[in-house]
Amino acid sequence: MRDQKTRLAGAIASAITILCALVLALDGVPPMRWLFVGWSVANTLWVFYALRLSSLSLLSSQIVFCLIDVAGMLHYWIL
């Protein structure tokens, strides 16, 4: 059951990341607010995935990406 949840988190995180990247690549004026929300969800799942795999390199990169997402959301939603 745990391995299934881990694989599912990785698959969902990949799908969200790919979807957000496609929107960014294909849309002339992308809805940046929602891309950062999508990436935040994906990065949170990646953090879960990294913890389950005990991968410090994946964990550290995703924590940095989460911080970048927060900065992006602050920029587009609040400032």
Secondary structure as GFF3:
##gff-version 3
##sequence-region A 1 79
A	DSSP	alpha_helix	2	26	.	.	.	ID=ss1
A	DSSP	alpha_helix	32	53	.	.	.	ID=ss2
A	DSSP	alpha_helix	56	73	.	.	.	ID=ss3
A	DSSP	pi_helix	74	78	.	.	.	ID=ss4
###
